[in-house]
Amino acid sequence: MKAVARLVILNLRLSYRVKIAFFFHFIFPLLMTFAYFGIFAHGNPLEVAGMMGPLISLTVMTDALLMAGMRSAEMRERDMFRQFHLTPIRASQLVLSDIILGYLTFAPVVVLEFAIAVSIYRMPLAGSYLAIVVISTLGFLALASLGILLSSVVNTGQEASVITQLLFLLLILLSGTTMPLAKLPHIVQYLAVFTPPALMIVPTDGIILHGDHLSQHLPEILTLLVSFLTAFAVAILVFRWEKDEKVTPAARLKALAALLPLVILGIAFSVIPKAHRWFPFPSQQTPRSAPANQ
């Protein structure tokens, strides 16, 4: 763990030498916070509470998928991993340090978003902060590991940038991050269950608005956890130390295995009627009473 801690500190110092990194880590999320709460939610406390899940999802995707994946691809493109290859450091330590680095920059932003929502916009919270932390952390771990895995199964940093940004856009459109799931077409609502952001938004909304407990969202929690563990393990297996090392078809097949938990649960939610109670599709939900502390 000492090696991991040293890698985290080293990469943290390197990342903040680039001013654009500070912008995307802190300034951009805070700008989006005021846009979501002031423009989309019109400053209404209950609507702000409803926008909190999508906002956290956007923050997670920016820090985990975009930043973590592109950071790993850039380090490989600059042949920085080759230097570590000559040391006792293992691939698992590099992948883990990158995830921890991303989380250390992600967590303070979410704390600030909640502080703004509660202190400025008077957002009500029916559930517990601990439950929100658990869901947000699992969502971050799942997407960060997928982002790092994606950077390992493309040949160049430019390819990683293009594919990551396309995936980012696709997830934004399908997961309910920019528009509530209830307002999206039914086909999109069913596709949403295959995406980690939607598996974060639905539990977060339930916790904030209705006081749900984590036990009410165990399928989503388990899916995010298994997705993280699978993607993390595969990212280690297909890790490339040098930029000139080409990606093999076998490595890409292994990468597809990381998607199995999302695919399996998505199919279960879509075709098994009883599974709908785990992930209530917005069009099928019955209105629940507002939190008592509004």
GIURLIN-V620700 format. One record per residue. PHI is phi in whole degrees, -180 to 180 (999 if undefined). D_LAST is the distance of its C-alpha to the last C-alpha in Angstrom with 2 decimals. Layout:
# GIURLIN-V620700
phi=PHI d_last=D_LAST
phi=PHI d_last=D_LAST
This chain:
# GIURLIN-V620700
phi=999 d_last=44.45
phi=-63 d_last=46.16
phi=-65 d_last=47.30
phi=-64 d_last=43.82
phi=-61 d_last=42.41
phi=-66 d_last=45.24
phi=-64 d_last=44.68
phi=-62 d_last=40.98
phi=-63 d_last=41.88
phi=-61 d_last=44.72
phi=-70 d_last=42.72
phi=-65 d_last=39.85
phi=-65 d_last=42.42
phi=-67 d_last=44.02
phi=-66 d_last=40.86
phi=-88 d_last=39.90
phi=-75 d_last=43.38
phi=-97 d_last=42.36
phi=-63 d_last=40.19
phi=-64 d_last=38.82
phi=-66 d_last=37.34
phi=-62 d_last=35.23
phi=-62 d_last=34.05
phi=-75 d_last=32.94
phi=-78 d_last=31.50
phi=-125 d_last=29.33
phi=-65 d_last=29.70
phi=-60 d_last=29.23
phi=-61 d_last=26.00
phi=-70 d_last=24.47
phi=-63 d_last=25.69
phi=-68 d_last=24.11
phi=-61 d_last=20.76
phi=-69 d_last=20.76
phi=-67 d_last=22.22
phi=-63 d_last=19.57
phi=-78 d_last=16.58
phi=-82 d_last=18.44
phi=-96 d_last=20.64
phi=-72 d_last=19.39
phi=-94 d_last=15.62
phi=57 d_last=16.51
phi=74 d_last=14.13
phi=-75 d_last=11.10
phi=-55 d_last=8.13
phi=-69 d_last=7.61
phi=-69 d_last=11.42
phi=-61 d_last=11.86
phi=-61 d_last=10.33
phi=-71 d_last=12.83
phi=-90 d_last=15.54
phi=-65 d_last=15.38
phi=-61 d_last=17.65
phi=-59 d_last=20.22
phi=-66 d_last=20.31
phi=-61 d_last=21.09
phi=-60 d_last=23.60
phi=-63 d_last=25.28
phi=-64 d_last=25.56
phi=-63 d_last=27.07
phi=-64 d_last=29.50
phi=-67 d_last=30.60
phi=-79 d_last=31.28
phi=-86 d_last=32.42
phi=-76 d_last=34.21
phi=-72 d_last=35.52
phi=-70 d_last=36.12
phi=-66 d_last=37.26
phi=-65 d_last=39.47
phi=-71 d_last=41.03
phi=-64 d_last=41.55
phi=-64 d_last=43.47
phi=-65 d_last=45.51
phi=-67 d_last=46.36
phi=-63 d_last=47.56
phi=-69 d_last=49.78
phi=-62 d_last=51.06
phi=-87 d_last=52.14
phi=63 d_last=53.84
phi=-75 d_last=51.80
phi=-69 d_last=51.52
phi=-62 d_last=55.33
phi=-64 d_last=55.46
phi=-69 d_last=53.20
phi=-64 d_last=55.39
phi=-85 d_last=58.23
phi=-112 d_last=56.24
phi=-72 d_last=55.11
phi=-66 d_last=51.58
phi=-101 d_last=50.58
phi=-61 d_last=48.63
phi=-62 d_last=45.88
phi=-70 d_last=45.39
phi=-68 d_last=45.17
phi=-64 d_last=42.61
phi=-64 d_last=40.50
phi=-64 d_last=40.73
phi=-67 d_last=39.62
phi=-66 d_last=36.49
phi=-63 d_last=35.69
phi=-57 d_last=36.37
phi=-62 d_last=33.92
phi=-68 d_last=31.20
phi=-66 d_last=31.81
phi=-89 d_last=31.20
phi=-80 d_last=28.22
phi=-59 d_last=26.13
phi=-61 d_last=25.85
phi=-66 d_last=24.69
phi=-65 d_last=21.74
phi=-60 d_last=20.86
phi=-64 d_last=21.08
phi=-62 d_last=18.95
phi=-66 d_last=16.08
phi=-62 d_last=16.81
phi=-65 d_last=16.73
phi=-63 d_last=13.47
phi=-80 d_last=11.67
phi=-83 d_last=13.91
phi=-95 d_last=14.68
phi=-101 d_last=12.02
phi=58 d_last=8.93
phi=-66 d_last=8.08
phi=-80 d_last=5.48
phi=-135 d_last=8.14
phi=-83 d_last=8.59
phi=-99 d_last=12.33
phi=-108 d_last=14.88
phi=-65 d_last=16.40
phi=-61 d_last=19.77
phi=-63 d_last=19.25
phi=-64 d_last=18.43
phi=-61 d_last=21.58
phi=-63 d_last=23.67
phi=-64 d_last=22.86
phi=-64 d_last=23.31
phi=-65 d_last=26.48
phi=-65 d_last=28.01
phi=-63 d_last=27.35
phi=-63 d_last=28.98
phi=-61 d_last=31.91
phi=-65 d_last=32.57
phi=-74 d_last=32.65
phi=-65 d_last=34.52
phi=-66 d_last=37.18
phi=-67 d_last=37.55
phi=-64 d_last=37.95
phi=-67 d_last=40.61
phi=-62 d_last=42.30
phi=-61 d_last=42.46
phi=-66 d_last=44.11
phi=-89 d_last=46.73
phi=-114 d_last=47.84
phi=-123 d_last=48.65
phi=-85 d_last=51.80
phi=-134 d_last=50.74
phi=-65 d_last=47.86
phi=-66 d_last=47.94
phi=-62 d_last=47.50
phi=-61 d_last=44.57
phi=-64 d_last=42.90
phi=-66 d_last=43.42
phi=-66 d_last=42.36
phi=-64 d_last=39.29
phi=-69 d_last=38.09
phi=-66 d_last=38.81
phi=-65 d_last=36.87
phi=-58 d_last=33.96
phi=-65 d_last=33.98
phi=-63 d_last=34.35
phi=-66 d_last=31.40
phi=-60 d_last=29.18
phi=-74 d_last=30.25
phi=-95 d_last=30.04
phi=-96 d_last=27.00
phi=87 d_last=24.13
phi=-74 d_last=23.84
phi=-100 d_last=24.48
phi=-142 d_last=23.44
phi=-54 d_last=21.04
phi=-56 d_last=23.22
phi=-64 d_last=22.44
phi=-95 d_last=24.18
phi=-88 d_last=27.18
phi=-57 d_last=30.34
phi=-58 d_last=30.63
phi=-64 d_last=33.38
phi=-70 d_last=31.23
phi=-62 d_last=28.49
phi=-74 d_last=31.25
phi=-70 d_last=32.66
phi=-61 d_last=29.31
phi=-69 d_last=29.62
phi=-90 d_last=32.65
phi=-114 d_last=30.81
phi=-57 d_last=29.20
phi=-58 d_last=26.42
phi=-66 d_last=25.20
phi=-70 d_last=25.46
phi=-93 d_last=23.02
phi=-65 d_last=20.56
phi=-62 d_last=20.08
phi=-64 d_last=19.36
phi=-63 d_last=17.11
phi=-61 d_last=14.94
phi=-64 d_last=15.00
phi=-70 d_last=14.14
phi=-72 d_last=11.22
phi=-85 d_last=9.65
phi=-124 d_last=11.11
phi=71 d_last=12.19
phi=-61 d_last=15.80
phi=-97 d_last=18.61
phi=-60 d_last=21.50
phi=-63 d_last=23.81
phi=-80 d_last=22.21
phi=-130 d_last=23.37
phi=-60 d_last=26.77
phi=-58 d_last=28.79
phi=-66 d_last=26.99
phi=-62 d_last=27.24
phi=-65 d_last=30.90
phi=-65 d_last=31.70
phi=-64 d_last=30.42
phi=-65 d_last=32.27
phi=-66 d_last=35.47
phi=-62 d_last=35.32
phi=-62 d_last=35.20
phi=-63 d_last=38.04
phi=-67 d_last=40.13
phi=-65 d_last=39.79
phi=-63 d_last=40.40
phi=-65 d_last=43.53
phi=-69 d_last=44.87
phi=-60 d_last=44.23
phi=-70 d_last=46.48
phi=-65 d_last=49.10
phi=-101 d_last=49.44
phi=-60 d_last=49.01
phi=-114 d_last=51.68
phi=-84 d_last=53.14
phi=-124 d_last=55.11
phi=-70 d_last=54.36
phi=-81 d_last=57.71
phi=-77 d_last=56.91
phi=-80 d_last=56.24
phi=-77 d_last=53.60
phi=-93 d_last=55.24
phi=-58 d_last=54.35
phi=-63 d_last=53.86
phi=-65 d_last=51.17
phi=-71 d_last=49.27
phi=-66 d_last=49.58
phi=-64 d_last=48.13
phi=-63 d_last=45.21
phi=-64 d_last=44.45
phi=-63 d_last=44.06
phi=-68 d_last=40.85
phi=-89 d_last=39.29
phi=-57 d_last=40.23
phi=-58 d_last=37.02
phi=-67 d_last=34.97
phi=-68 d_last=37.58
phi=-62 d_last=37.89
phi=-69 d_last=34.21
phi=-61 d_last=33.79
phi=-66 d_last=36.66
phi=-61 d_last=35.30
phi=-64 d_last=31.96
phi=-82 d_last=33.92
phi=-110 d_last=36.72
phi=-99 d_last=35.61
phi=-56 d_last=33.54
phi=-67 d_last=32.15
phi=-73 d_last=30.96
phi=-65 d_last=28.41
phi=-73 d_last=26.14
phi=-75 d_last=26.12
phi=-124 d_last=25.24
phi=-68 d_last=23.65
phi=-64 d_last=24.84
phi=-54 d_last=22.19
phi=-69 d_last=24.54
phi=-103 d_last=24.79
phi=-76 d_last=21.17
phi=-98 d_last=19.79
phi=-60 d_last=16.27
phi=-110 d_last=13.85
phi=-66 d_last=10.97
phi=-72 d_last=7.46
phi=-57 d_last=5.82
phi=-68 d_last=5.69
phi=-95 d_last=3.80
phi=-69 d_last=0.00
